[in-house]
Amino acid sequence: MSLISKLTERLKCHPKRVVFPEGSDSRIIQAARKFATRGLGIPILLGDRATIKKNAEALDLNLQHIRIIEPNRSEELEGFVSKFQGLRRFRGLNEKESVEYLENTSYFATMMLATAQADAIVSGATSTASSALRPLLQIIPRQEHVKNMSSLNIFDLEDPENGKDRELYLADCAVIPNPTSEQLCDIAITTAALSYHLSNIKPRVALLSYTSKSISNQDMTVAKMKAASEMAHRKANNLGIPMEIDGELQVDAALDCFVAKSKNIGGPVAGQANVLIFPDLHASNIASKLLDVLTRARNYGPIITGLTRPAAEISRGATASNIFGTTVMVASQAIDQKLLYPTNGDALNEDVTKID
């Protein structure tokens, strides 16, 4: 069973509220309709009510069990203003200035998330990445032990060797252009933790490079990946998070057991990685889009990691299907892992969720 199918079934038992700042977008309405129809929770569409209804009618979709909020007319606006002004980043703003911020659907949606009036947010359908990410950076706190917000893309693939479903988690594909070793360490830890939360499969994390286990190579990027691998290994041990981490590895050695063996690369990650950490945004973004175009695999994200609340910043080129799948992922992230996979009582379950 694919990851999306497994999580869809589990969400029916633990439905969640997901807010969409770009509620009038046709793809968002389609994804919201599917989410509501399957009984996965309550979609919350922000925007002009008349426009949303008009666009839904054009798609021949009803809005039953879908909530619509116009921020400038919402009863919550007044309460949000005082909370907004209490945030360190916005102290000193007067009421008029605060209202102007909160009439922006991205800020209103993020305040809904911050005040637990929504369980997750999916934004970015019609805005630039910086516009979608800025409110999250300014309002939502980081996870404990994590200094950086980053992102991951999930690819739901079929293993060519056995025909079984296989997930790959790629990071960071949207946030940090040229991460340091310390940032890569956080990216590896948070991506691995979320991968386990969603899949219940032990993370095998490969920090990627153009070379594998080089001894003499003095390239700064290679050195960065080596250092990040060592840092992540220590941090995982200190936090009591069981996961396998190795690097630097070439991507073929990370994914293909035959290639890893032919290059004399052993260990629990070689040829079996399910989490891929890239040296920079160029590599990760190119790889994720190449994988998407050539395989047409189910893919979801970017999903934001490192924050205390579930969020996704989707591409403006996302389809309704991508958006629905991403919504399922962040809604599932809002479910306690012990409820998401209740039959698993081992130590991995308890430890990984410390940072998730």
C-alpha positions in Angstrom: 0.0 0.0 0.0 1.3 3.5 -0.9 2.2 6.0 1.8 -0.7 8.3 0.7 -3.2 5.4 0.9 -2.0 4.4 4.4 -2.1 7.9 5.8 -5.5 8.6 4.2 -7.0 5.6 6.1 -5.5 6.8 9.4 -6.7 10.4 8.9 -10.3 9.2 8.8 -9.8 8.2 12.4 -8.1 11.4 13.4 -9.5 14.2 11.1 -7.7 17.5 11.1 -8.3 21.2 10.1 -6.1 22.5 7.3 -6.0 26.1 6.3 -5.3 27.3 2.8 -4.4 31.1 2.4 -5.0 31.0 -1.4 -8.6 29.6 -1.0 -9.9 30.9 -4.3 -7.4 29.0 -6.4 -9.1 26.3 -8.4 -6.5 23.6 -7.6 -6.9 24.4 -3.9 -10.7 24.1 -4.1 -10.4 20.7 -5.9 -7.9 19.4 -3.2 -10.1 20.7 -0.4 -13.2 19.1 -1.9 -11.4 15.7 -2.1 -10.1 16.1 1.5 -13.6 16.9 2.8 -15.3 14.2 0.7 -13.0 11.5 2.0 -13.7 12.5 5.6 -10.1 13.5 6.4 -11.0 16.7 8.2 -12.2 20.3 7.6 -10.5 22.4 4.9 -10.5 26.1 5.6 -10.3 28.4 2.6 -9.3 32.0 3.1 -10.3 34.7 0.6 -13.2 36.4 -0.9 -16.3 34.3 -0.4 -18.0 35.3 -3.6 -14.9 34.5 -5.7 -14.4 31.1 -4.0 -18.1 30.2 -4.6 -17.9 31.3 -8.2 -14.7 29.3 -8.9 -16.3 26.2 -7.1 -19.4 26.5 -9.3 -17.2 26.7 -12.4 -15.6 23.4 -11.3 -19.1 21.9 -10.5 -17.9 21.4 -6.9 -20.0 22.0 -3.8 -18.5 23.6 -0.7 -20.3 21.4 1.8 -18.1 20.7 4.9 -15.6 23.3 3.7 -15.1 26.4 5.8 -14.6 29.8 4.2 -13.2 32.8 6.0 -12.7 36.4 4.8 -10.0 37.7 7.1 -11.1 41.4 6.9 -14.6 40.3 8.0 -13.7 37.6 10.5 -14.7 37.8 14.1 -11.2 36.5 14.9 -9.5 39.5 13.5 -9.7 41.6 16.7 -8.4 38.9 18.9 -5.6 38.1 16.5 -4.4 41.8 16.5 -3.5 41.7 20.2 -1.8 38.4 19.9 0.0 39.6 16.8 1.3 42.7 18.6 2.6 40.5 21.4 5.0 38.7 19.1 8.5 40.0 19.4 8.9 40.6 15.6 5.8 42.9 15.6 6.0 44.8 18.9 5.6 48.5 18.3 3.0 48.1 15.5 -0.2 50.1 16.1 -3.6 48.5 15.6 -4.0 49.8 12.0 -0.7 48.4 10.9 -1.4 45.1 12.6 -4.8 44.8 10.8 -3.1 45.5 7.5 -0.8 42.5 8.1 -3.6 40.2 9.2 -5.8 41.1 6.3 -3.2 39.3 4.2 -4.4 35.8 4.1 -0.9 34.3 4.6 -0.5 36.1 7.9 -4.1 35.4 9.0 -3.6 31.7 8.2 -0.4 31.5 10.1 -2.0 33.1 13.1 -4.8 30.4 12.9 -2.0 27.8 13.0 -0.2 29.5 15.8 -3.3 29.8 18.0 -4.4 26.2 17.3 -7.5 27.2 15.2 -6.0 25.1 12.4 -3.8 22.0 12.7 -1.8 22.6 9.6 -1.3 25.0 6.7 -0.7 24.6 3.0 0.4 27.8 1.2 2.3 28.9 -1.9 -0.1 28.0 -4.6 -0.1 31.5 -6.1 2.7 33.3 -4.2 6.4 33.3 -4.3 8.3 31.0 -1.8 9.5 34.0 0.2 6.0 35.4 0.6 4.7 32.0 1.8 7.6 31.3 4.1 7.9 34.8 5.7 4.9 34.6 8.0 6.0 31.1 9.2 9.5 32.3 9.9 8.1 35.3 11.8 5.3 33.6 13.8 5.8 29.9 14.3 8.5 28.8 16.9 11.3 26.4 16.0 11.4 22.9 17.4 13.5 22.3 20.5 17.1 21.6 19.6 16.6 23.0 16.1 17.9 26.4 14.9 16.8 26.3 11.3 13.7 25.9 9.3 14.1 23.8 6.2 12.0 21.7 3.8 11.6 18.3 2.2 9.9 16.7 -0.8 8.4 13.3 -0.6 8.4 10.9 -3.6 6.1 7.9 -3.4 7.7 5.4 -5.9 7.6 1.8 -6.9 10.8 -0.2 -6.3 11.8 -1.5 -9.7 13.4 -4.6 -8.1 10.3 -5.9 -6.2 7.4 -3.8 -7.3 6.7 -2.6 -3.8 6.0 0.9 -2.8 9.0 3.0 -1.7 9.3 6.5 -0.3 12.2 8.9 -0.8 12.6 12.0 1.3 14.7 14.8 -0.3 16.0 17.8 1.6 16.4 20.8 1.6 14.5 21.6 -1.6 13.2 25.1 -1.0 14.5 27.1 2.0 18.3 27.3 2.6 20.4 28.1 -0.6 23.8 27.0 0.7 23.5 25.4 4.1 26.5 25.1 6.5 27.5 21.8 8.1 25.5 22.8 11.2 22.4 23.6 9.1 22.8 20.3 7.2 22.9 18.5 10.5 19.5 20.0 11.5 18.1 19.3 8.0 19.2 15.6 8.4 17.7 15.2 11.9 14.4 16.9 11.2 13.9 15.2 7.8 14.6 11.8 9.3 12.3 12.4 12.2 9.4 13.4 9.9 10.0 10.5 7.6 9.7 8.1 10.5 6.6 9.9 11.8 4.8 9.5 8.4 6.1 6.1 7.3 6.9 4.2 10.5 10.1 3.0 8.7 13.5 3.5 10.3 15.3 6.4 8.6 18.5 5.6 6.6 20.0 9.0 5.9 22.6 9.6 3.2 24.4 13.0 3.0 25.2 13.3 -0.7 28.2 14.4 -2.7 29.9 13.8 -6.0 32.3 11.4 -4.3 31.9 8.6 -1.8 34.1 8.3 1.3 37.0 10.3 -0.2 40.1 10.3 1.9 42.3 12.8 0.1 39.7 15.1 -1.5 40.0 18.7 -0.2 36.9 20.1 -1.8 35.0 22.3 0.6 31.6 20.9 -0.2 32.8 17.3 0.4 34.3 18.4 3.7 31.0 20.1 4.6 29.0 16.9 4.0 31.5 14.8 6.0 31.3 17.2 8.9 27.5 17.4 8.7 27.3 13.6 8.8 29.5 13.4 11.9 27.5 16.2 13.6 24.1 14.5 12.8 25.3 11.2 14.1 26.4 12.7 17.4 23.2 14.8 17.7 21.0 11.8 17.0 22.8 9.8 19.7 22.6 12.7 22.2 18.9 13.1 21.6 18.3 9.3 21.7 16.9 9.2 18.1 17.6 5.9 16.5 18.4 6.4 12.8 21.2 5.4 10.4 23.3 8.2 9.0 26.2 8.1 6.6 28.1 10.4 4.3 29.5 11.6 2.1 27.9 9.2 -0.5 27.2 9.4 -4.2 23.5 9.1 -4.9 23.9 5.8 -6.7 25.8 4.2 -3.9 23.1 5.5 -1.5 20.3 4.0 -3.4 21.6 0.9 -5.2 23.0 -2.0 -3.2 25.0 -3.4 -6.2 26.7 0.0 -6.9 27.5 0.4 -3.2 29.1 -3.1 -3.1 31.0 -2.5 -6.3 32.5 0.6 -4.7 33.3 -1.2 -1.5 30.9 0.9 0.5 29.3 -0.9 3.4 27.0 -0.1 6.3 23.3 0.1 6.9 22.8 3.2 4.7 24.7 2.1 1.6 22.2 1.0 -1.1 19.3 1.4 1.3 18.9 5.1 1.9 15.3 6.5 2.1 16.4 10.0 3.2 18.6 12.0 0.9 20.3 15.2 2.1 21.8 17.4 -0.6 24.8 19.9 -0.3 22.8 22.9 -1.5 19.5 24.1 -2.9 20.8 23.9 -6.5 21.4 20.2 -6.3 18.2 19.4 -4.3 15.9 21.5 -6.4 17.3 20.1 -9.7 17.2 16.5 -8.5 13.6 16.8 -7.2 12.3 18.4 -10.4 14.2 16.0 -12.6 12.7 13.1 -10.6 9.3 14.6 -11.0 9.5 15.2 -14.7 11.1 11.9 -15.7 9.2 9.5 -13.4 5.9 11.3 -12.9 5.9 9.7 -9.5 3.5 10.8 -6.8 5.3 13.7 -5.0 4.3 16.0 -2.1 5.8 19.2 -0.7 7.8 21.1 -0.1 6.9 20.3 3.5 8.5 22.6 6.1 10.6 21.0 8.8 12.0 22.5 12.0 8.8 24.2 13.1 6.6 23.3 16.0 3.5 23.3 13.7 2.9 21.4 10.4 3.2 23.5 7.3 3.8 23.1 3.6 4.9 25.6 1.0 3.9 24.2 -2.3 5.1 25.1 -5.8 3.1 27.4 -8.0 3.2 24.6 -10.5 1.6 22.1 -8.2 -1.4 20.1 -9.4 -4.6 19.5 -7.5 -3.4 16.0 -6.9 0.0 17.2 -5.5 -1.8 19.6 -3.2 -4.2 17.0 -1.9 -1.3 14.6 -1.2 0.7 17.3 0.5 -2.4 18.2 2.6 -2.7 14.6 3.7 1.0 14.6 4.7 0.9 17.8 6.9 -2.5 16.8 8.4 -0.9 13.4 9.3 2.0 15.2 10.8 -0.4 16.8 13.2 -1.4 13.4 14.6 0.6 12.0 17.4 2.8 9.2 16.0 1.6 6.7 18.6 -2.0 7.3 17.3 -0.9 7.3 13.7 0.8 3.8 14.1 -0.8 2.5 17.4 0.5 -1.1 17.1 4.2 0.1 17.3 5.3 0.3 20.9 9.0 0.1 20.5 11.6 2.6 21.6 12.0 4.1 18.2 8.4 5.3 18.3 9.0 7.1 21.6 12.4 8.6 20.8 12.0 9.9 17.3 8.9 11.9 18.3 10.9 14.0 20.7 11.9 16.2 17.9 9.0 15.7 15.5 
